[in-house]
Amino acid sequence: MKGARLTAAAQGLRKREGLAPLRLLPALAKVAQLHAEKMAAEGKVYHSRHRGGEVVAGGFRSSELAVRGWRRSRSHWRILRGARSAGFGEATGTKGRVYYVGCF
């Protein structure tokens, strides 16, 4: 499953922070994966027009490091902390850079 490592890292962070696990929704995972693939193809990190909350990242060496980056960002952490359901995606660009997306 694409995004499985990112999902595990996000769920692990929530557990360490004393938060309930996210309810994983396939529709959100599909949106996240498509956006990660689009960013990878274009070689840049940006937010989509997804109506719910969204966190994006690129260039981290692992899913765990991307989630740590989201934790350090007030705005990203506010979204991740307040979410009840989510879907995650990750994709690798042509130069080996990995792009990460969480949709809520």
C-alpha positions as CSV (number, residue, x, y, z in Angstrom):
1,M,0.0,0.0,0.0
2,K,1.4,3.4,-1.0
3,G,1.7,5.7,2.0
4,A,1.8,2.9,4.5
5,R,5.0,4.0,6.1
6,L,3.7,7.6,6.3
7,T,0.5,6.4,7.8
8,A,2.3,4.3,10.4
9,A,4.6,7.3,11.3
10,A,1.6,9.7,11.7
11,Q,-0.3,7.1,13.8
12,G,2.8,6.6,15.9
13,L,3.2,10.3,16.5
14,R,-0.5,10.6,17.6
15,K,-0.1,7.7,20.0
16,R,3.0,9.2,21.5
17,E,1.2,12.5,22.0
18,G,-1.8,10.7,23.7
19,L,-4.2,11.2,20.8
20,A,-6.7,8.7,19.4
21,P,-5.7,6.9,16.2
22,L,-6.9,8.4,12.9
23,R,-9.7,6.7,11.1
24,L,-8.2,5.9,7.7
25,L,-10.4,6.6,4.7
26,P,-9.6,5.2,1.3
27,A,-11.0,8.2,-0.5
28,L,-8.7,10.6,1.4
29,A,-5.8,8.2,0.8
30,K,-6.5,8.4,-3.0
31,V,-6.6,12.2,-2.9
32,A,-3.3,12.3,-0.9
33,Q,-1.6,9.8,-3.2
34,L,-2.6,11.6,-6.4
35,H,-1.3,14.9,-5.1
36,A,2.0,13.3,-3.9
37,E,2.4,11.8,-7.4
38,K,1.6,15.2,-9.0
39,M,4.2,16.9,-6.8
40,A,6.8,14.2,-7.6
41,A,6.1,14.6,-11.4
42,E,6.5,18.4,-11.2
43,G,9.4,18.3,-8.7
44,K,7.9,20.8,-6.3
45,V,6.0,21.0,-3.0
46,Y,2.7,22.8,-2.9
47,H,-0.8,22.5,-1.4
48,S,-3.7,21.3,-3.5
49,R,-7.2,22.5,-3.6
50,H,-8.4,19.8,-1.2
51,R,-11.2,21.2,0.9
52,G,-10.2,19.6,4.2
53,G,-7.0,20.0,6.0
54,E,-3.8,19.0,4.2
55,V,-0.1,18.7,5.1
56,V,2.6,18.4,2.5
57,A,6.3,17.9,2.6
58,G,9.2,17.0,0.3
59,G,12.8,16.0,0.5
60,F,12.8,14.3,3.9
61,R,14.9,11.1,3.9
62,S,12.0,9.0,5.5
63,S,8.4,9.1,6.3
64,E,9.3,9.4,10.0
65,L,11.3,12.5,9.4
66,A,8.5,14.1,7.3
67,V,6.1,13.5,10.2
68,R,8.6,15.0,12.7
69,G,8.8,18.0,10.4
70,W,5.0,18.3,10.5
71,R,5.1,18.1,14.3
72,R,7.6,21.0,14.5
73,S,5.4,23.2,12.3
74,R,2.6,24.9,14.3
75,S,0.2,25.0,11.4
76,H,0.8,21.4,10.3
77,W,0.6,20.1,13.8
78,R,-2.7,21.9,14.4
79,I,-4.1,20.1,11.4
80,L,-2.7,16.7,12.3
81,R,-3.6,17.0,16.0
82,G,-7.2,18.1,15.3
83,A,-8.0,15.5,12.7
84,R,-10.3,12.5,13.2
85,S,-9.9,10.8,9.8
86,A,-7.1,10.9,7.2
87,G,-5.5,9.4,4.2
88,F,-1.8,9.5,3.3
89,G,0.3,9.3,0.2
90,E,3.9,9.4,-0.9
91,A,5.7,9.4,-4.2
92,T,9.2,9.5,-5.5
93,G,10.2,12.0,-8.1
94,T,12.6,11.4,-11.0
95,K,15.6,12.7,-9.0
96,G,14.8,10.4,-6.0
97,R,13.2,13.1,-3.9
98,V,10.2,11.8,-1.9
99,Y,7.0,13.8,-1.6
100,Y,4.5,13.3,1.3
101,V,0.9,14.3,1.6
102,G,-1.7,13.9,4.4
103,C,-5.3,14.8,3.7
104,F,-7.9,15.2,6.5
